[in-house]
Protein backbone atom coordinates (compact mmCIF):
# COMPACT_ATOMS: atom_id res chain seq x y z
CA UNK A 1 0.00 0.00 0.00
CA UNK A 2 1.28 3.47 -0.84
CA UNK A 3 1.96 6.04 1.81
CA UNK A 4 -0.89 8.36 2.64
CA UNK A 5 -0.52 12.05 1.87
CA UNK A 6 -2.70 15.14 2.18
CA UNK A 7 -3.39 17.75 -0.44
CA UNK A 8 -5.03 21.16 -0.38
CA UNK A 9 -6.42 22.24 -3.72
CA UNK A 10 -7.96 25.58 -4.60
CA UNK A 11 -9.92 25.63 -7.87
CA UNK A 12 -10.55 29.02 -9.52
CA UNK A 13 -13.05 30.04 -12.17
CA UNK A 14 -16.77 29.51 -12.69
CA UNK A 15 -16.89 26.73 -10.09
CA UNK A 16 -19.75 27.76 -7.81
CA UNK A 17 -23.37 27.17 -8.74
CA UNK A 18 -22.44 24.40 -11.20
CA UNK A 19 -22.53 21.36 -8.83
CA UNK A 20 -18.75 21.37 -8.41
CA UNK A 21 -18.98 20.19 -4.79
CA UNK A 22 -21.25 17.26 -5.70
CA UNK A 23 -18.95 16.39 -8.62
CA UNK A 24 -15.95 16.40 -6.27
CA UNK A 25 -17.77 14.31 -3.67
CA UNK A 26 -18.68 11.65 -6.24
CA UNK A 27 -15.09 11.39 -7.53
CA UNK A 28 -13.61 11.33 -4.02
CA UNK A 29 -15.91 8.49 -3.00
CA UNK A 30 -15.18 6.57 -6.20
CA UNK A 31 -11.43 6.92 -5.60
CA UNK A 32 -11.67 6.14 -1.89
CA UNK A 33 -10.15 9.37 -0.57
CA UNK A 34 -11.34 11.29 2.48
CA UNK A 35 -11.57 14.98 3.34
CA UNK A 36 -13.92 17.76 2.32
CA UNK A 37 -14.90 20.26 -0.36
CA UNK A 38 -16.34 23.72 0.26
CA UNK A 39 -17.12 26.95 -1.56
CA UNK A 40 -15.00 29.88 -0.48
CA UNK A 41 -16.69 33.23 0.24
CA UNK A 42 -15.25 35.04 -2.80
CA UNK A 43 -17.76 33.16 -5.06
CA UNK A 44 -15.07 32.18 -7.57
CA UNK A 45 -13.14 29.44 -5.76
CA UNK A 46 -13.65 26.01 -4.25
CA UNK A 47 -11.32 24.47 -1.65
CA UNK A 48 -10.66 20.74 -1.45
CA UNK A 49 -8.76 19.13 1.43
CA UNK A 50 -8.15 15.46 0.79
CA UNK A 51 -6.17 12.54 2.16
CA UNK A 52 -5.31 9.24 0.53
CA UNK A 53 -2.80 7.49 -1.65
CA UNK A 54 -0.96 10.01 -3.81
CA UNK A 55 -1.92 8.22 -7.05
CA UNK A 56 -5.63 8.45 -6.17
CA UNK A 57 -5.32 12.09 -5.19
CA UNK A 58 -3.61 12.84 -8.50
CA UNK A 59 -6.58 11.23 -10.30
CA UNK A 60 -8.95 13.40 -8.27
CA UNK A 61 -6.96 16.50 -9.24
CA UNK A 62 -7.20 15.50 -12.92
CA UNK A 63 -10.98 15.51 -12.57
CA UNK A 64 -10.95 18.83 -10.70
CA UNK A 65 -9.10 20.38 -13.66
CA UNK A 66 -11.99 19.29 -15.90
CA UNK A 67 -14.88 20.00 -13.55
CA UNK A 68 -18.53 19.14 -14.15
CA UNK A 69 -20.53 20.34 -17.18
CA UNK A 70 -21.07 24.08 -16.86
CA UNK A 71 -17.89 24.71 -14.88
CA UNK A 72 -15.04 26.77 -16.30
CA UNK A 73 -11.85 25.93 -14.42
CA UNK A 74 -9.29 28.70 -14.88
CA UNK A 75 -6.58 27.63 -12.44
CA UNK A 76 -5.85 24.91 -9.88
CA UNK A 77 -3.45 25.53 -7.00
CA UNK A 78 -2.08 22.38 -5.34
CA UNK A 79 -0.23 22.10 -2.04
CA UNK A 80 0.99 18.65 -0.95
CA UNK A 81 1.54 17.79 2.72
CA UNK A 82 2.52 14.79 4.76
CA UNK A 83 -0.47 12.89 6.05
CA UNK A 84 -1.66 14.64 9.20
CA UNK A 85 -5.44 15.05 9.00
CA UNK A 86 -7.86 12.55 10.48
CA UNK A 87 -10.86 12.57 8.17
CA UNK A 88 -13.06 9.48 8.28
CA UNK A 89 -15.00 10.19 5.06
CA UNK A 90 -15.37 12.76 2.29
CA UNK A 91 -17.99 15.45 2.84
CA UNK A 92 -19.32 18.75 1.59
CA UNK A 93 -18.85 21.61 4.05
CA UNK A 94 -21.14 24.62 4.06
ZALOMI-893024 format. One record per residue: residue in one letter; x, y, z of N, C-alpha, C in turn. Coordinates in nm, 2 decimals, always signed. Layout:
# ZALOMI-893024
r type = A&nxx = X&nyy = Y&nzz = Z&caxx = X&cayy = Y&cazz = Z&cxx = X&cyy = Y&czz = Z
...
//
This chain:
# ZALOMI-893024
r type = X&nxx = +0.08&nyy = -0.12&nzz = +0.00&caxx = +0.00&cayy = +0.00&cazz = +0.00&cxx = +0.09&cyy = +0.12&czz = +0.00
r type = X&nxx = +0.05&nyy = +0.22&nzz = -0.08&caxx = +0.13&cayy = +0.35&cazz = -0.08&cxx = +0.11&cyy = +0.43&czz = +0.04
r type = X&nxx = +0.21&nyy = +0.51&nzz = +0.07&caxx = +0.20&cayy = +0.60&cazz = +0.18&cxx = +0.08&cyy = +0.70&czz = +0.16
r type = X&nxx = +0.02&nyy = +0.74&nzz = +0.27&caxx = -0.09&cayy = +0.84&cazz = +0.26&cxx = -0.03&cyy = +0.98&czz = +0.27
r type = X&nxx = -0.09&nyy = +1.06&nzz = +0.19&caxx = -0.05&cayy = +1.21&cazz = +0.19&cxx = -0.18&cyy = +1.29&czz = +0.19
r type = X&nxx = -0.16&nyy = +1.42&nzz = +0.22&caxx = -0.27&cayy = +1.51&cazz = +0.22&cxx = -0.24&cyy = +1.62&czz = +0.11
r type = X&nxx = -0.35&nyy = +1.67&nzz = +0.06&caxx = -0.34&cayy = +1.77&cazz = -0.04&cxx = -0.45&cyy = +1.88&czz = -0.02
r type = X&nxx = -0.41&nyy = +2.01&nzz = -0.04&caxx = -0.50&cayy = +2.12&cazz = -0.04&cxx = -0.51&cyy = +2.17&czz = -0.18
r type = X&nxx = -0.62&nyy = +2.18&nzz = -0.24&caxx = -0.64&cayy = +2.22&cazz = -0.37&cxx = -0.74&cyy = +2.34&czz = -0.37
r type = X&nxx = -0.71&nyy = +2.45&nzz = -0.44&caxx = -0.80&cayy = +2.56&cazz = -0.46&cxx = -0.82&cyy = +2.57&czz = -0.61
r type = X&nxx = -0.95&nyy = +2.56&nzz = -0.65&caxx = -0.99&cayy = +2.56&cazz = -0.79&cxx = -1.06&cyy = +2.70&czz = -0.81
r type = X&nxx = -1.01&nyy = +2.77&nzz = -0.92&caxx = -1.06&cayy = +2.90&cazz = -0.95&cxx = -1.14&cyy = +2.90&czz = -1.08
r type = X&nxx = -1.23&nyy = +2.99&nzz = -1.09&caxx = -1.31&cayy = +3.00&cazz = -1.22&cxx = -1.45&cyy = +3.01&czz = -1.19
r type = X&nxx = -1.53&nyy = +2.96&nzz = -1.29&caxx = -1.68&cayy = +2.95&cazz = -1.27&cxx = -1.70&cyy = +2.81&czz = -1.21
r type = X&nxx = -1.68&nyy = +2.80&nzz = -1.08&caxx = -1.69&cayy = +2.67&cazz = -1.01&cxx = -1.79&cyy = +2.67&czz = -0.90
r type = X&nxx = -1.87&nyy = +2.78&nzz = -0.88&caxx = -1.97&cayy = +2.78&cazz = -0.78&cxx = -2.11&cyy = +2.79&czz = -0.86
r type = X&nxx = -2.21&nyy = +2.72&nzz = -0.81&caxx = -2.34&cayy = +2.72&cazz = -0.87&cxx = -2.34&cyy = +2.62&czz = -0.99
r type = X&nxx = -2.25&nyy = +2.53&nzz = -1.01&caxx = -2.24&cayy = +2.44&cazz = -1.12&cxx = -2.23&cyy = +2.29&czz = -1.07
r type = X&nxx = -2.26&nyy = +2.27&nzz = -0.95&caxx = -2.25&cayy = +2.14&cazz = -0.88&cxx = -2.11&cyy = +2.08&czz = -0.87
r type = X&nxx = -2.02&nyy = +2.18&nzz = -0.85&caxx = -1.88&cayy = +2.14&cazz = -0.84&cxx = -1.85&cyy = +2.06&czz = -0.71
r type = X&nxx = -1.92&nyy = +2.09&nzz = -0.60&caxx = -1.90&cayy = +2.02&cazz = -0.48&cxx = -1.95&cyy = +1.88&czz = -0.49
r type = X&nxx = -2.07&nyy = +1.86&nzz = -0.55&caxx = -2.13&cayy = +1.73&cazz = -0.57&cxx = -2.04&cyy = +1.64&czz = -0.66
r type = X&nxx = -1.99&nyy = +1.70&nzz = -0.77&caxx = -1.90&cayy = +1.64&cazz = -0.86&cxx = -1.77&cyy = +1.59&czz = -0.79
r type = X&nxx = -1.71&nyy = +1.68&nzz = -0.70&caxx = -1.59&cayy = +1.64&cazz = -0.63&cxx = -1.62&cyy = +1.53&czz = -0.53
r type = X&nxx = -1.74&nyy = +1.54&nzz = -0.46&caxx = -1.78&cayy = +1.43&cazz = -0.37&cxx = -1.79&cyy = +1.30&czz = -0.44
r type = X&nxx = -1.85&nyy = +1.29&nzz = -0.55&caxx = -1.87&cayy = +1.16&cazz = -0.62&cxx = -1.73&cyy = +1.11&czz = -0.66
r type = X&nxx = -1.64&nyy = +1.19&nzz = -0.71&caxx = -1.51&cayy = +1.14&cazz = -0.75&cxx = -1.43&cyy = +1.09&czz = -0.63
r type = X&nxx = -1.44&nyy = +1.17&nzz = -0.52&caxx = -1.36&cayy = +1.13&cazz = -0.40&cxx = -1.41&cyy = +1.00&czz = -0.35
r type = X&nxx = -1.54&nyy = +0.98&nzz = -0.35&caxx = -1.59&cayy = +0.85&cazz = -0.30&cxx = -1.55&cyy = +0.74&czz = -0.39
r type = X&nxx = -1.56&nyy = +0.76&nzz = -0.52&caxx = -1.52&cayy = +0.66&cazz = -0.62&cxx = -1.37&cyy = +0.62&czz = -0.60
r type = X&nxx = -1.29&nyy = +0.72&nzz = -0.57&caxx = -1.14&cayy = +0.69&cazz = -0.56&cxx = -1.10&cyy = +0.65&czz = -0.42
r type = X&nxx = -1.20&nyy = +0.66&nzz = -0.33&caxx = -1.17&cayy = +0.61&cazz = -0.19&cxx = -1.08&cyy = +0.71&czz = -0.11
r type = X&nxx = -1.09&nyy = +0.84&nzz = -0.14&caxx = -1.01&cayy = +0.94&cazz = -0.06&cxx = -1.11&cyy = +1.01&czz = +0.04
r type = X&nxx = -1.05&nyy = +1.06&nzz = +0.14&caxx = -1.13&cayy = +1.13&cazz = +0.25&cxx = -1.09&cyy = +1.28&czz = +0.26
r type = X&nxx = -1.18&nyy = +1.36&nzz = +0.32&caxx = -1.16&cayy = +1.50&cazz = +0.33&cxx = -1.28&cyy = +1.58&czz = +0.32
r type = X&nxx = -1.27&nyy = +1.69&nzz = +0.25&caxx = -1.39&cayy = +1.78&cazz = +0.23&cxx = -1.37&cyy = +1.87&czz = +0.11
r type = X&nxx = -1.49&nyy = +1.92&nzz = +0.07&caxx = -1.49&cayy = +2.03&cazz = -0.04&cxx = -1.58&cyy = +2.14&czz = +0.02
r type = X&nxx = -1.55&nyy = +2.26&nzz = -0.01&caxx = -1.63&cayy = +2.37&cazz = +0.03&cxx = -1.61&cyy = +2.49&czz = -0.07
r type = X&nxx = -1.72&nyy = +2.57&nzz = -0.08&caxx = -1.71&cayy = +2.69&cazz = -0.16&cxx = -1.64&cyy = +2.80&czz = -0.07
r type = X&nxx = -1.56&nyy = +2.88&nzz = -0.12&caxx = -1.50&cayy = +2.99&cazz = -0.05&cxx = -1.58&cyy = +3.11&czz = -0.07
r type = X&nxx = -1.58&nyy = +3.21&nzz = +0.03&caxx = -1.67&cayy = +3.32&cazz = +0.02&cxx = -1.65&cyy = +3.42&czz = -0.09
r type = X&nxx = -1.54&nyy = +3.41&nzz = -0.17&caxx = -1.53&cayy = +3.50&cazz = -0.28&cxx = -1.61&cyy = +3.47&czz = -0.40
r type = X&nxx = -1.68&nyy = +3.36&nzz = -0.40&caxx = -1.78&cayy = +3.32&cazz = -0.51&cxx = -1.71&cyy = +3.27&czz = -0.64
r type = X&nxx = -1.58&nyy = +3.26&nzz = -0.64&caxx = -1.51&cayy = +3.22&cazz = -0.76&cxx = -1.41&cyy = +3.10&czz = -0.73
r type = X&nxx = -1.41&nyy = +3.05&nzz = -0.61&caxx = -1.31&cayy = +2.94&cazz = -0.58&cxx = -1.38&cyy = +2.84&czz = -0.49
r type = X&nxx = -1.32&nyy = +2.72&nzz = -0.50&caxx = -1.36&cayy = +2.60&cazz = -0.42&cxx = -1.24&cyy = +2.54&czz = -0.36
r type = X&nxx = -1.25&nyy = +2.51&nzz = -0.24&caxx = -1.13&cayy = +2.45&cazz = -0.17&cxx = -1.16&cyy = +2.30&czz = -0.15
r type = X&nxx = -1.06&nyy = +2.22&nzz = -0.17&caxx = -1.07&cayy = +2.07&cazz = -0.14&cxx = -0.95&cyy = +2.04&czz = -0.05
r type = X&nxx = -0.98&nyy = +1.97&nzz = +0.06&caxx = -0.88&cayy = +1.91&cazz = +0.14&cxx = -0.90&cyy = +1.76&czz = +0.13
r type = X&nxx = -0.80&nyy = +1.69&nzz = +0.10&caxx = -0.81&cayy = +1.55&cazz = +0.08&cxx = -0.69&cyy = +1.47&czz = +0.13
r type = X&nxx = -0.72&nyy = +1.34&nzz = +0.17&caxx = -0.62&cayy = +1.25&cazz = +0.22&cxx = -0.64&cyy = +1.12&czz = +0.15
r type = X&nxx = -0.53&nyy = +1.06&nzz = +0.11&caxx = -0.53&cayy = +0.92&cazz = +0.05&cxx = -0.40&cyy = +0.89&czz = -0.01
r type = X&nxx = -0.40&nyy = +0.79&nzz = -0.09&caxx = -0.28&cayy = +0.75&cazz = -0.17&cxx = -0.26&cyy = +0.86&czz = -0.27
r type = X&nxx = -0.13&nyy = +0.89&nzz = -0.29&caxx = -0.10&cayy = +1.00&cazz = -0.38&cxx = -0.15&cyy = +0.98&czz = -0.52
r type = X&nxx = -0.14&nyy = +0.85&nzz = -0.57&caxx = -0.19&cayy = +0.82&cazz = -0.71&cxx = -0.34&cyy = +0.85&czz = -0.72
r type = X&nxx = -0.42&nyy = +0.82&nzz = -0.61&caxx = -0.56&cayy = +0.84&cazz = -0.62&cxx = -0.59&cyy = +0.99&czz = -0.61
r type = X&nxx = -0.51&nyy = +1.07&nzz = -0.53&caxx = -0.53&cayy = +1.21&cazz = -0.52&cxx = -0.50&cyy = +1.28&czz = -0.65
r type = X&nxx = -0.40&nyy = +1.23&nzz = -0.72&caxx = -0.36&cayy = +1.28&cazz = -0.85&cxx = -0.47&cyy = +1.26&czz = -0.95
r type = X&nxx = -0.54&nyy = +1.15&nzz = -0.94&caxx = -0.66&cayy = +1.12&cazz = -1.03&cxx = -0.77&cyy = +1.22&czz = -1.00
r type = X&nxx = -0.79&nyy = +1.24&nzz = -0.87&caxx = -0.89&cayy = +1.34&cazz = -0.83&cxx = -0.86&cyy = +1.48&czz = -0.88
r type = X&nxx = -0.74&nyy = +1.52&nzz = -0.87&caxx = -0.70&cayy = +1.65&cazz = -0.92&cxx = -0.72&cyy = +1.66&czz = -1.07
r type = X&nxx = -0.69&nyy = +1.55&nzz = -1.15&caxx = -0.72&cayy = +1.55&cazz = -1.29&cxx = -0.87&cyy = +1.58&czz = -1.32
r type = X&nxx = -0.96&nyy = +1.52&nzz = -1.24&caxx = -1.10&cayy = +1.55&cazz = -1.26&cxx = -1.13&cyy = +1.69&czz = -1.22
r type = X&nxx = -1.07&nyy = +1.74&nzz = -1.11&caxx = -1.09&cayy = +1.88&cazz = -1.07&cxx = -1.06&cyy = +1.98&czz = -1.18
r type = X&nxx = -0.95&nyy = +1.95&nzz = -1.26&caxx = -0.91&cayy = +2.04&cazz = -1.37&cxx = -1.02&cyy = +2.04&czz = -1.48
r type = X&nxx = -1.09&nyy = +1.93&nzz = -1.49&caxx = -1.20&cayy = +1.93&cazz = -1.59&cxx = -1.33&cyy = +1.99&czz = -1.54
r type = X&nxx = -1.37&nyy = +1.95&nzz = -1.42&caxx = -1.49&cayy = +2.00&cazz = -1.36&cxx = -1.61&cyy = +1.94&czz = -1.42
r type = X&nxx = -1.73&nyy = +1.96&nzz = -1.36&caxx = -1.85&cayy = +1.91&cazz = -1.42&cxx = -1.90&cyy = +2.00&czz = -1.53
r type = X&nxx = -2.00&nyy = +1.95&nzz = -1.61&caxx = -2.05&cayy = +2.03&cazz = -1.72&cxx = -2.10&cyy = +2.17&czz = -1.66
r type = X&nxx = -2.07&nyy = +2.27&nzz = -1.73&caxx = -2.11&cayy = +2.41&cazz = -1.69&cxx = -2.00&cyy = +2.48&czz = -1.61
r type = X&nxx = -1.90&nyy = +2.41&nzz = -1.56&caxx = -1.79&cayy = +2.47&cazz = -1.49&cxx = -1.69&cyy = +2.52&czz = -1.59
r type = X&nxx = -1.62&nyy = +2.63&nzz = -1.55&caxx = -1.50&cayy = +2.68&cazz = -1.63&cxx = -1.39&cyy = +2.69&czz = -1.54
r type = X&nxx = -1.30&nyy = +2.59&nzz = -1.53&caxx = -1.19&cayy = +2.59&cazz = -1.44&cxx = -1.08&cyy = +2.68&czz = -1.51
r type = X&nxx = -1.03&nyy = +2.78&nzz = -1.44&caxx = -0.93&cayy = +2.87&cazz = -1.49&cxx = -0.79&cyy = +2.83&czz = -1.43
r type = X&nxx = -0.79&nyy = +2.79&nzz = -1.31&caxx = -0.66&cayy = +2.76&cazz = -1.24&cxx = -0.68&cyy = +2.67&czz = -1.13
r type = X&nxx = -0.58&nyy = +2.58&nzz = -1.10&caxx = -0.59&cayy = +2.49&cazz = -0.99&cxx = -0.45&cyy = +2.50&czz = -0.91
r type = X&nxx = -0.46&nyy = +2.55&nzz = -0.79&caxx = -0.34&cayy = +2.55&cazz = -0.70&cxx = -0.34&cyy = +2.43&czz = -0.61
r type = X&nxx = -0.22&nyy = +2.36&nzz = -0.61&caxx = -0.21&cayy = +2.24&cazz = -0.53&cxx = -0.10&cyy = +2.25&czz = -0.43
r type = X&nxx = -0.12&nyy = +2.21&nzz = -0.31&caxx = -0.02&cayy = +2.21&cazz = -0.20&cxx = -0.02&cyy = +2.07&czz = -0.14
r type = X&nxx = +0.09&nyy = +2.00&nzz = -0.15&caxx = +0.10&cayy = +1.86&cazz = -0.10&cxx = +0.15&cyy = +1.87&czz = +0.05
r type = X&nxx = +0.11&nyy = +1.78&nzz = +0.13&caxx = +0.15&cayy = +1.78&cazz = +0.27&cxx = +0.17&cyy = +1.63&czz = +0.31
r type = X&nxx = +0.25&nyy = +1.61&nzz = +0.42&caxx = +0.25&cayy = +1.48&cazz = +0.48&cxx = +0.12&cyy = +1.45&czz = +0.54
r type = X&nxx = +0.08&nyy = +1.33&nzz = +0.55&caxx = -0.05&cayy = +1.29&cazz = +0.61&cxx = -0.05&cyy = +1.33&czz = +0.75
r type = X&nxx = -0.15&nyy = +1.42&nzz = +0.78&caxx = -0.17&cayy = +1.46&cazz = +0.92&cxx = -0.31&cyy = +1.49&czz = +0.96
r type = X&nxx = -0.40&nyy = +1.48&nzz = +0.87&caxx = -0.54&cayy = +1.50&cazz = +0.90&cxx = -0.61&cyy = +1.37&czz = +0.93
r type = X&nxx = -0.72&nyy = +1.38&nzz = +1.01&caxx = -0.79&cayy = +1.26&cazz = +1.05&cxx = -0.93&cyy = +1.25&czz = +1.00
r type = X&nxx = -0.95&nyy = +1.26&nzz = +0.87&caxx = -1.09&cayy = +1.26&cazz = +0.82&cxx = -1.13&cyy = +1.11&czz = +0.81
r type = X&nxx = -1.26&nyy = +1.09&nzz = +0.83&caxx = -1.31&cayy = +0.95&cazz = +0.83&cxx = -1.39&cyy = +0.92&czz = +0.70
r type = X&nxx = -1.42&nyy = +1.03&nzz = +0.63&caxx = -1.50&cayy = +1.02&cazz = +0.51&cxx = -1.48&cyy = +1.15&czz = +0.43
r type = X&nxx = -1.54&nyy = +1.15&nzz = +0.31&caxx = -1.54&cayy = +1.28&cazz = +0.23&cxx = -1.67&cyy = +1.34&czz = +0.24
r type = X&nxx = -1.67&nyy = +1.47&nzz = +0.26&caxx = -1.80&cayy = +1.55&cazz = +0.28&cxx = -1.80&cyy = +1.68&czz = +0.22
r type = X&nxx = -1.92&nyy = +1.74&nzz = +0.21&caxx = -1.93&cayy = +1.88&cazz = +0.16&cxx = -1.95&cyy = +1.96&czz = +0.28
r type = X&nxx = -1.87&nyy = +2.07&nzz = +0.29&caxx = -1.88&cayy = +2.16&cazz = +0.41&cxx = -1.95&cyy = +2.29&czz = +0.35
r type = X&nxx = -2.04&nyy = +2.34&nzz = +0.44&caxx = -2.11&cayy = +2.46&cazz = +0.41&cxx = -2.07&cyy = +2.58&czz = +0.49
//
